[in-house]
Amino acid sequence: MRLINRRPGKGNAVFLMLLPFILLIAIYIGGSTARLADNPDDKLLPSVGQMADAVKSYAFVEDKRTGEYLLWVDTEASLKRLAIGLTVSAVLALIAGILLGSIPLFAAAFSPFVTVVSMIPPLALLPILFIVFGLDELSKVVLIVIGITPIMVRDLQQRANEIPREIWVKAQTLGASSWTLVLRVILPQLMPRLLVAIRLSLGSTWLFLIAAEAIAATDGLGYRIFLVRRYLAMDIILPYVAWITLLAWLMDFALDRITRRAFPWFGGSQS
């Protein structure tokens, strides 16, 4: 049997899925053990025990200065900013995607503009956002919105343009108005694609959030990582990075489950 046609069974699929993570952990433990054997004070590759102690102090021991559990305070602050940014972006992207995908005059006027805006590096705008909106929460949320909304708009517009033309013609022949077309034809097609677009934007969303928190914030996961870097506290930085990765994966998994359950007919839910 050709290699291209071989597929793993359920047991093998689970093993193959875990294999890269097992190898990565084994390589890290081996490297950490070797470095600490040469220099017990080495901070580059802390041991698993050192990282566990650091996580315990941040997650389950009150901070002496603030009396808070820092990991959970940082997580709450970051997730709040992330949720607001994603919600605003999703609403704007859905509205713009419907207009660009259903009204040719609107698309002719604004589609090139959205394309150009989507090419602007969002992080290059960060100083401008801090000047215009200040250093509070608004600038961080605006960075997320500017960073991911244009890409999501273009994705939804493309999906709207892929709706077969005969569906438009049949609906109008049956007397459907423009509003009916939007509600009964376009919106059902764009809603599942919107969830997929949000999933694909999660990596960029976290990137923009952490960048904003690193420069101007008093809490948040990105803020904490860049705060402790000056002490070379890899025993804190690495668990925080792993925690961010886990949160992002859980969000992606939840969105995938929602898409499959709410729109089982949508093939894009498999992406």
N, C-alpha and C positions, 0 to 999 in steps of 0.2 A: 504494500500500500504506500502511495506517495505521501511524503511528509505533509504536504499541503492539505491532504484530506483526513489526516488523523486528528481526532478530537478527544480530549480527556474525559474520563468518567467523572462522576460526582466527587468521589474520594480524591482522585488525582487532581481535579480542578481546585479543590480546597488547598491541597498541599502546594500546588504550583502558585496559587495566589499568595500563600504565606511565605513561600521560599525566599523571595527578594528581601522581605522584612527580616527573616531569620538571618540571612547572610549579612545584611547591614548591621544588625545588632551584634552578631558574632565578630564582625570586623572591628566594630567600635570597641567592644569589650577587650578584644585582643590588643588593639592599639593603646587603649587606656591603661591596661595592666602593664604593658611594656614601658610606657612613659613614666608611670608612677613608680615602677620598680627602679628606674634610673634616678628619678627625682620625685620624692613623695610630696613636694610642694608644687608640683606642676599643675597649672590651672587650665591648660588647653583642652585636655581630655579628662574631665573628672570621672571618678568611678560611679557606678550605679548607686552605691550606697551614699556617696556625697550628694548626688542629685536628689535621692529620696529624702535625705535630711533637709535639703534646701526647700523642696516642695512642701514638706511637713511644716517648716517654719513660716512659709508664705501662705499656705492654705488652711492650716489648723491651729496656728498660734497667733494671737493678737499682736499687731504691731505696737511696740512700746510708745511710739510717738503719737499715733493716731487712734490706737485701740481698734483697728479694723483688720479683717483678714484680707491681705493685699491681693492675693490671687483672685478671689471672688469679686472684690471691688473693681479690679482692673477688667475682669471678664464682663461684668455688668455694664461698665462704662463703654467698652468697645462694642458689645453686642447692641447696645442702645443706639449708638451712632450708626452702626452697620444696618440695623433694621430700618431706621428712618431713611437713610440714604437709598437703600434698596427699594423701599416702598415708593418714595417720591420718583425714583428713576423708572420703576415699573409702570406707574400711572402715566407719567409723561410719555414714555416709550409707546404704550398702548394707544394713547390718543393720537400721537404723531404718526404711528404706524398705520392706523386706520385712515387718517386723512391723506397720507402720502400714497397709500395703496388703493384708495377708492376714488379720489378726486384728481383727475389728470391735471387740472389747472393748478391745484395746490402742489402737486408733485413737481410740475414744471418750474414753479417758483422757488420751492424750498428744498427739493431733493439735492441739488448741487451744494447748497449751503450746508446741509447736514453732513454731506460727504466731506467737505472741507473742514468742518468743525471736528469731525471724528479723527482727523489727522493731527490735530494739535496735541502735543504731549501734555497730559494733564498736570504732571509734576512740575512742568515749567511754569504753570499758572499759580502754583502754590504761594509764592511771595505776593502776587497780586491779590489773591483771595484773602490773605492775612491783612493786607493793607486796606482792602475794601470792606471786608466783613469782620475784621478784628481777629483776636486769638481765641475766641470762645467756640462753642459747639457749631455755630452756623458755618464757619469756614470749612470745617472738616466734612460736614454733610454735603456742602456745595461741591467740594472736590470730588466726592464719590459720584454725585449726580452728573457733573461735567465729564467725569472719566468714563462712565459706562453707558449713559443714556444714548449718545449718538450711535454707538455700536449696536445697541439693542433696537433702536429705531430702524437702522438699515436692515437688520435681520428680519424684523416684523414686516417692513415694506416688501422685502424680497418674498416673504411667505405670502403676502397678499397678492403679489404679482403672479405667483404660481397657481392661484386658483383658476381652474379652466374657464376660458371665456364663455363656453356654452352654458355654464351655470349662471353667469350674469345675464345672458340673453334669455334663458328660460324663465328666470325669476322675474325679469322685467316684462316678459310676454304674459306672465300670469298676473301682472298688475302690481308688482312689488315697487314701492317707492324707494327713494335713496335711503331713507331712515330704516326701512324694512331690510334692505340689502345689507346695511351695516350690522343690524342686530341679528339677522337670521343667516347670513352668508359669511361675512367677514369676521365678526367677533368670535364665532365658534371655532374658526380656523386659527385665529391668532392667539387665543387664550392658552392652549397647550404649548404653542411655540414660545409664548412669553415666559412660561416656566422654564423651558429649556434654555432660553436666552439668559435668564437669571442664573441658572446653574453654570453656564459657560462664563459668566461675568464674575463669579465668586472670587476667583484668584486675583483678578484686577481690583476688585472691591477691597479685599484685605490689604493689598499692596498700597492703595491710596490711603486707607485708614491708618495703617501703621506709619506711613511716611508723615502724615499730618500729626499724629500723636507724638512722633519722635521729635518734631520741631517745636510744637506748642501745645502742651497738655500738662495736666497735673495728675492724671490717672489714665488707665488704659493699658492694654497689653503692649502696644508699641512704645508707649512712654516708659514702661518698666524695663523693657529690653535695653533701650538706649540709655536709661539711667544707670543701670548696673554695669554697662559695658566699660565704663571708666575704671571699674575695679577688677576688670577681667573675670567677672563672675560667670563663668561658663556653666557652673552648676545651676544657675538660675536661667540663663539665656536658653540653653538647650531644652529644658522642660517647658519653658514658655513657647518656644517654637513648636515643639511637639503638641502642646495644648492647642495652639492656634490651628495647626494642621488637623487635629482631631475635630475641632469645632467646624472647620470648613468642610471636612468630609461628612460630618453628621448633617450639615445643612444641605449638602449636595444629595445625600441619601434620602433625606426627608422630601426634598423637591421631586426627586425621581419617583418615590412612592406615590406622592400626590398626583403626579402626572399620569402614572399608570392606572391609578384607581379612578381618577376623575375623567380621563380621556383614554380609555383602553383602545380606541380605534386609531389613535394617533401614532404613526410609526416613528415619529421623531422622539418619542419617549424613550427609545432605546439608545439614544445618543449619550 
